[in-house]
């Protein structure tokens, strides 16, 4: 009788994932996303039909950026996207096979690349950009020096995540499928931007022979940017929810097979998680993508304004640098806030996936996590999760550098066209690589959140893993 009561109490102690339910308060976010994407598709069809039915398609006049659809540029774009996929998969494979070496080498590379950026900017007398690189260099060195004792914990976390992902390769499959979908969307966005730009520089790009006003084009560009960012963030958010579901089942649901191995293949859990992301949790994903899209658009606009102000001031040889410094400080502050919001949203989606919370309930839980465990959360993101953001940046930069070398010295191209194409490649490559690499940082954040909320569950289901994590605290 006593043993029966003990078994019942143990069963009650185990927290199992709740049954999924529709979050009616977030349904309007789904309709908003569908409306925005439908509007984007409709505008794309109209502009591309005009573009293809006019002489603008031949790109024999006007601004060189209208030549984006030339066969040579399409080859460059396709090649760079292919390079991005290959580098991202290699990076992911290295992180899965040797998480310890990956972490140490990534930290060293991050410092070396930042130091190279300092040297380049100072040689080019770009004092403000050089000062920013110096600031990030010293901040990185300071953080890594303070957090050096936690490297073992990060390696242990990386090893746990890598083992489970290796047993469940479907997590990587959905990441690659999401990256392919976003690549196609990015090409459509570029095509629509070029077609819309053609109408603003020449009436020959319009069937009605009407030149598009500058204000209308800027409004269209803003709408396209929001649509693009939302599509990417919805894909990434869906993959995060699916990945968190896999780690949630591993963490919370005991299984007899775990007695033979701590990590097993969870059949069908990845696709169930993806279904959850596209149905019951789709409102949370759409809502988070909207906020991130607005944040990224604001950061991009302020960054472009700051860069334009600095360039115009240099050309005018003005001595008043107060406005330049203000724009530079504001631009970097906005980018930092955007980065913080991205990391915060990652934890929100983890709570949505693990506990079937609404978006705002996830925000509340994440705020509690940050305020109560701020230092540990910083360690979790900086030492392990942060290296993947750096990896995406490196991959995007390498892809754009390859395109620049080819277009600048091998296949000669107009300078303005090179700037447009390489800028597009940087943005798209970073987005694609971050989607391919999203599974590992999501796993790290999921294990961290679950362990912080319910450490006794891991002690019951995976005592060996629990002991490893406790030794690192």
C-alpha positions in Angstrom: 0.0 0.0 0.0 2.8 2.3 0.9 4.6 1.5 -2.4 1.4 2.3 -4.3 1.1 5.7 -2.7 4.8 6.4 -3.4 4.3 5.6 -7.1 1.3 7.9 -7.3 3.2 10.7 -5.7 6.1 10.3 -8.2 3.7 10.3 -11.1 2.1 13.5 -9.9 5.5 15.1 -9.5 6.2 14.7 -13.2 5.1 17.7 -15.2 3.9 16.6 -18.6 3.2 19.0 -21.5 -0.3 20.3 -21.5 -2.7 19.5 -24.3 -2.5 22.1 -27.1 -5.4 24.6 -27.2 -6.4 27.4 -29.4 -5.3 30.8 -28.2 -8.3 32.9 -29.4 -6.7 36.2 -28.2 -4.0 35.7 -30.8 -6.1 34.8 -33.7 -6.1 38.4 -35.0 -2.3 38.2 -35.4 -2.8 35.3 -37.8 -5.3 37.3 -39.9 -2.9 40.2 -39.9 0.0 38.1 -41.1 -2.1 36.5 -43.9 -3.4 40.0 -45.0 0.2 41.4 -45.1 1.5 38.5 -47.1 -1.5 38.5 -49.4 -0.9 42.2 -50.1 2.7 41.6 -50.8 2.0 38.8 -53.3 -0.6 41.0 -55.0 1.8 43.9 -55.3 4.6 41.6 -56.5 2.4 40.2 -59.3 1.3 43.6 -60.5 4.9 45.1 -60.5 6.5 42.0 -62.0 3.9 41.8 -64.8 4.6 45.5 -65.6 8.3 44.8 -65.4 8.2 41.8 -67.8 5.8 43.5 -70.3 7.9 46.6 -70.8 11.3 47.4 -72.2 12.5 47.9 -68.6 13.1 44.1 -68.5 16.0 44.5 -71.0 17.7 46.9 -68.6 19.2 48.9 -71.5 18.8 52.3 -69.8 18.6 54.0 -66.5 20.1 53.0 -63.1 22.4 50.0 -63.2 20.6 48.4 -60.3 17.7 47.7 -62.7 20.0 45.0 -64.3 19.5 42.7 -61.4 17.7 40.2 -63.6 20.6 39.8 -66.0 21.7 36.1 -66.3 25.2 36.9 -64.8 23.7 38.4 -61.7 21.3 35.5 -61.3 24.3 33.1 -61.5 26.1 35.2 -58.8 23.1 35.2 -56.5 22.4 31.5 -56.9 26.1 30.7 -56.3 26.2 32.8 -53.2 23.1 31.2 -51.8 24.6 27.8 -52.5 27.8 28.8 -50.7 25.7 30.0 -47.7 24.0 26.6 -47.5 27.3 24.7 -47.7 29.1 26.8 -45.1 26.1 26.7 -42.7 25.8 22.9 -43.0 29.6 22.5 -42.4 29.4 24.9 -39.4 26.5 22.9 -38.0 28.2 19.6 -38.5 31.3 20.8 -36.7 29.2 22.0 -33.8 27.4 18.7 -33.6 30.6 16.5 -33.8 32.9 18.5 -31.6 31.0 21.0 -29.5 33.9 21.7 -27.2 36.3 22.6 -29.9 33.6 24.5 -31.8 32.9 26.7 -28.8 36.6 27.6 -28.1 37.5 28.2 -31.7 34.4 30.3 -32.3 35.2 32.5 -29.3 38.8 33.0 -30.6 37.6 33.8 -34.1 35.1 36.3 -32.8 37.9 38.2 -31.1 40.2 38.0 -34.1 37.6 39.2 -36.6 36.7 42.1 -34.3 40.4 43.0 -34.1 40.7 42.9 -37.9 37.7 45.2 -38.1 39.3 47.7 -35.8 42.5 47.7 -37.9 40.6 48.1 -41.2 38.5 51.0 -39.9 41.4 52.8 -38.4 43.5 52.5 -41.5 40.6 53.9 -43.6 40.3 56.7 -41.0 36.7 55.7 -40.2 37.0 56.8 -36.7 33.4 56.3 -35.6 33.2 52.8 -37.0 36.7 52.0 -35.6 35.6 53.3 -32.1 32.5 51.0 -32.3 34.7 48.0 -33.1 37.1 48.8 -30.3 34.2 49.1 -27.9 32.9 45.6 -29.0 36.4 44.2 -28.8 36.9 45.2 -25.2 33.4 44.3 -24.2 33.9 40.8 -25.7 37.2 40.4 -23.9 35.7 41.6 -20.7 32.7 39.3 -20.9 34.7 36.2 -21.8 37.2 36.9 -19.0 34.4 37.3 -16.4 32.5 34.2 -17.7 35.6 32.0 -18.4 34.7 29.7 -15.4 31.4 28.9 -17.1 32.9 27.5 -20.3 32.6 24.0 -19.0 28.9 24.4 -18.4 28.5 25.7 -21.9 30.4 22.7 -23.3 28.2 20.3 -21.3 25.1 22.1 -22.6 26.4 22.0 -26.2 27.1 18.3 -25.8 23.6 17.5 -24.5 22.0 19.4 -27.3 24.3 17.9 -30.0 23.6 14.4 -28.9 19.8 14.8 -29.0 19.9 16.6 -32.4 22.1 13.8 -33.8 19.5 11.3 -32.7 16.7 13.3 -34.3 18.0 14.6 -37.6 14.5 15.7 -38.6 15.2 18.9 -36.6 17.9 19.7 -39.1 15.7 18.7 -42.1 13.0 21.2 -41.2 15.6 23.9 -40.7 17.0 23.3 -44.2 13.5 23.2 -45.7 12.7 26.5 -44.0 16.0 28.0 -45.3 15.1 26.9 -48.9 11.6 28.5 -48.5 13.1 31.8 -47.2 15.6 31.8 -50.1 12.8 31.7 -52.6 11.0 34.4 -50.7 14.1 36.6 -50.6 14.5 36.3 -54.4 10.9 37.3 -54.8 11.4 40.3 -52.5 14.5 41.4 -54.5 12.6 41.0 -57.8 9.7 43.1 -56.5 12.0 45.7 -55.1 13.8 46.0 -58.5 10.5 46.1 -60.4 9.2 48.8 -58.1 12.4 50.8 -58.3 12.2 50.7 -62.1 8.9 52.4 -62.0 10.3 55.2 -59.8 13.2 56.0 -62.2 11.6 55.6 -65.6 8.1 55.6 -67.0 9.2 52.9 -69.5 9.0 50.4 -66.6 5.2 51.0 -66.3 2.6 49.7 -68.7 0.6 52.9 -68.1 3.7 55.1 -68.7 3.3 56.6 -65.3 6.3 57.4 -63.1 5.9 56.2 -59.5 6.2 59.1 -57.0 9.0 58.9 -54.5 6.7 58.8 -51.5 4.7 55.9 -53.0 7.9 54.0 -53.7 9.2 54.5 -50.1 5.9 53.3 -48.7 6.0 50.3 -51.0 9.6 49.6 -49.9 8.6 49.8 -46.2 5.7 47.4 -46.8 8.0 44.9 -48.7 10.6 45.1 -45.9 8.0 44.3 -43.2 6.6 41.5 -45.3 10.0 40.0 -45.8 11.0 40.2 -42.2 7.7 38.7 -41.1 8.0 35.8 -43.5 11.6 35.0 -42.3 10.7 35.4 -38.6 7.5 33.2 -38.9 9.6 30.4 -40.5 12.3 30.8 -37.9 9.8 30.9 -35.1 8.0 27.8 -36.3 11.3 25.9 -36.4 12.0 27.1 -32.9 8.7 25.8 -31.6 9.2 22.5 -33.3 12.7 22.1 -31.9 11.6 23.1 -28.4 8.9 20.5 -28.6 11.5 17.8 -29.3 13.6 18.9 -26.3 10.5 19.3 -24.2 9.5 15.7 -24.8 13.0 14.5 -24.0 13.0 16.6 -20.8 9.5 16.1 -19.4 8.2 12.7 -20.8 9.9 9.7 -19.2 10.4 6.7 -21.4 11.6 3.1 -20.6 14.1 3.3 -23.5 16.0 6.0 -21.6 17.3 3.3 -19.4 19.5 2.0 -22.2 20.5 5.4 -23.5 20.1 9.0 -22.4 19.3 10.1 -25.9 16.9 8.3 -28.3 15.1 9.0 -31.5 11.7 10.5 -30.8 9.7 9.3 -33.7 7.3 11.9 -35.2 7.8 14.5 -32.4 9.5 17.0 -34.7 6.7 17.0 -37.1 4.1 17.1 -34.3 6.0 20.2 -33.0 5.9 21.7 -36.5 2.2 21.1 -36.7 1.8 22.7 -33.3 3.7 25.8 -34.5 1.6 26.1 -37.6 -1.8 25.6 -35.8 -2.2 26.1 -32.1 0.8 28.3 -31.6 0.7 30.1 -34.9 -0.8 33.2 -33.3 2.1 33.5 -30.9 4.6 33.0 -33.8 2.9 35.6 -36.0 2.7 38.1 -33.1 6.4 37.7 -32.3 7.3 38.0 -35.9 5.4 41.3 -36.3 7.2 42.9 -33.3 10.6 41.7 -34.6 9.9 42.9 -38.1 9.0 46.4 -36.8 12.2 46.4 -34.7 14.5 45.3 -37.5 12.9 47.8 -40.0 13.4 50.6 -37.5 17.1 49.6 -36.9 17.7 49.4 -40.6 16.1 52.8 -41.3 18.0 54.5 -38.6 21.3 52.8 -39.6 20.8 53.9 -43.2 20.0 57.5 -42.1 23.2 57.5 -39.9 25.3 56.2 -42.8 23.9 58.7 -45.2 24.5 61.6 -42.8 28.1 60.6 -42.3 28.7 60.3 -46.0 27.1 63.6 -46.8 29.0 65.3 -44.0 32.3 64.0 -45.3 31.6 65.1 -48.9 30.6 68.6 -47.6 33.7 68.7 -45.4 31.6 70.0 -42.5 33.3 70.6 -39.1 30.1 70.1 -37.0 30.2 66.5 -36.1 27.6 66.6 -33.3 24.8 65.4 -35.6 27.0 62.7 -36.9 27.9 61.4 -33.4 24.2 61.6 -32.4 23.1 59.6 -35.4 25.9 57.1 -34.9 25.1 56.6 -31.2 21.3 56.3 -31.9 21.9 53.8 -34.7 24.1 51.5 -32.6 21.7 51.8 -29.6 18.8 50.8 -31.8 20.7 47.8 -33.2 21.6 46.7 -29.6 18.0 46.9 -28.6 16.9 45.0 -31.6 19.4 42.2 -30.7 18.2 42.1 -27.1 14.6 41.9 -28.4 15.6 39.0 -30.7 17.1 37.0 -27.8 14.2 37.8 -25.5 11.7 36.6 -28.2 13.6 33.3 -28.4 13.0 32.6 -24.8 9.3 33.6 -25.2 8.8 31.1 -28.0 10.5 28.4 -25.8 7.9 29.0 -23.1 5.2 28.9 -25.8 6.4 25.6 -27.0 7.1 23.9 -23.7 4.1 25.0 -21.7 1.6 26.0 -24.4 1.5 29.5 -23.1 0.1 32.5 -25.0 2.6 35.0 -26.3 2.0 37.5 -23.5 2.1 34.8 -20.9 5.5 33.7 -22.4 6.6 37.4 -22.2 5.7 37.4 -18.5 7.5 34.1 -17.8 10.6 35.4 -19.7 10.6 38.6 -17.8 10.6 36.7 -14.5 13.4 34.5 -15.8 15.5 37.5 -16.8 14.9 39.4 -13.6 15.6 36.4 -11.3 18.3 34.7 -13.3 19.7 37.5 -15.4 23.4 36.5 -14.9 22.9 32.9 -15.8 20.7 33.9 -18.8 23.5 36.1 -20.1 26.0 33.3 -19.7 23.8 30.9 -21.5 23.4 33.3 -24.5 26.9 34.8 -24.6 29.1 31.7 -24.4 27.1 29.2 -26.3 24.1 30.7 -28.1 25.8 33.9 -29.1 28.5 32.1 -31.1 25.8 31.0 -33.7 24.8 34.7 -34.3 28.5 35.4 -35.0 28.6 32.3 -37.3 25.7 33.6 -39.3 27.3 37.0 -39.6 30.6 35.4 -40.8 28.9 33.3 -43.4 26.9 36.2 -44.7 30.1 38.3 -44.9 32.1 35.6 -46.7 29.3 35.1 -49.3 29.1 38.8 -50.0 32.9 39.1 -50.2 33.0 36.3 -52.8 30.3 38.1 -54.8 32.2 41.4 -54.5 35.5 40.0 -55.7 33.8 38.3 -58.7 31.8 41.4 -59.7 34.6 43.9 -59.0 37.6 42.2 -60.7 36.5 39.2 -62.7 33.1 40.1 -64.3 33.2 43.9 -64.3 30.0 45.5 -63.0 28.7 49.0 -62.2 29.7 50.1 -58.7 26.2 51.0 -57.6 25.0 47.6 -58.8 27.7 45.8 -56.9 26.7 47.6 -53.7 23.1 46.7 -54.1 23.7 43.0 -54.9 26.3 42.5 -52.1 24.1 44.2 -49.6 21.2 42.0 -50.6 23.5 38.9 -50.3 24.7 39.8 -46.8 21.1 40.2 -45.5 19.8 37.0 -47.2 22.9 34.9 -46.3 22.7 35.9 -42.6 19.0 35.0 -42.6 19.4 31.7 -44.3 22.4 30.6 -42.2 20.6 31.6 -38.9 17.7 29.4 -39.9 19.9 26.4 -40.7 21.8 26.9 -37.4 18.7 27.7 -35.3 18.3 24.2 -33.8 21.3 24.3 -31.5 20.7 27.7 -29.8 17.0 26.8 -29.5 18.0 23.5 -27.8 20.3 25.3 -25.4 17.6 27.8 -24.5 15.0 25.0 -24.1 17.1 23.0 -21.7 18.0 26.1 -19.8 14.4 27.2 -19.3 13.2 23.7 -18.4 16.0 23.1 -16.0 15.5 26.5 -14.4 11.7 25.8 -13.9 11.7 22.1 -13.1 15.2 20.7 -12.1 13.7 17.8 -10.2 12.1 16.5 -13.4 15.5 16.1 -15.0 16.8 14.4 -11.8 14.0 11.8 -12.1 14.1 11.2 -15.9 17.8 11.7 -16.6 19.8 11.6 -13.4 23.2 11.4 -15.2 22.5 14.6 -17.2 21.2 16.2 -14.0 24.5 15.4 -12.2 26.5 16.8 -15.1 24.6 20.1 -15.0 24.8 20.4 -11.2 28.6 19.9 -11.3 28.9 22.9 -13.6 26.9 25.3 -11.4 
